[in-house]
């Protein structure tokens, strides 16, 4: 399996491709007006790609999934542009053949390049606003809006300020609760690691509860539970279970229960990580609070707990 390119390489490749298109536009001998319009669109894409490089380099916690998907589509459309513009340098019989199809081809290409510009505009809104942008749909996700929503919310969790991270986690929890397809997309688009990071950091109880709830809503079958475990989620979950405020512990205990219910291996790993003791302590405390019977020595005990 080929090693995945770095984000910098992914972005520089279409920038170089755009320069080749620009050179081909200058050498065009026919359809010069159409080629000139292609050049303008490609120049705009090149500027956007350079902005994306700058923003990507300045963000140590970059959410890469939408970057890679969108840049790959931009590269395809730049390849199409290069192939079409190069045809306009030819002459003789070939030119007459090209003339029959070029007007239609240019219209198609303009639409494709416009879509790439829309995708890049959306991507820059995500990168430039620390993950909180992306309110509109990028053209690449026009047939599947959930993909855009997942990208936006995961970007907020990974790159945004704390209030937006909490909001993003709550939105992911809501999407995951809706149906299994949403759960699948969230996992495939890299939603689990930033949720685990949010849970682990303990920036606020609300943030941890939002992350635990989202993970619980994802952990409804063995495959997704295994994915959480593969991302080293179980040690993180147990640590939070031991060290967090009571209301966070309750949410995390629900996550442990959900994961153990759906996967025996996860259940065994929780046992190895000593999750049973904090669970028993939490259950005992919960039973104590819920006990309606009066206690003979109530005043001394309850005051000592307060």
Buried (B, 14 or more C-beta within 10 A) or exposed (E): EEEEEEBEEBBBBBBEBBEBBBEBBEEBEBBEEBBEBBBEBBBBBBEBBBBBBEBBEEBEEBBBBBBBBBBEBBBEBBBBBBEBBBBBBEEEEEBEEBEEEBEEBBEEBBEBBBBBBBBBBBBBBBBBBBBBBBEEBBBBBEEEEBBBBBBBBBBBBBBBEEEBBBBBBBBBBBBBBEEEEBBBBBBEBBBBBBBBBBBBBBBBBBBBBBBBBBBBBBBBBBEBBBBBBEBEBBBBBBBBBBEBEEEBBBBBBBBBBBBBBBBEBBBEBBEEBEBEEBBEEBEEEBEEEEEEEEEEEEEEEEEEEE
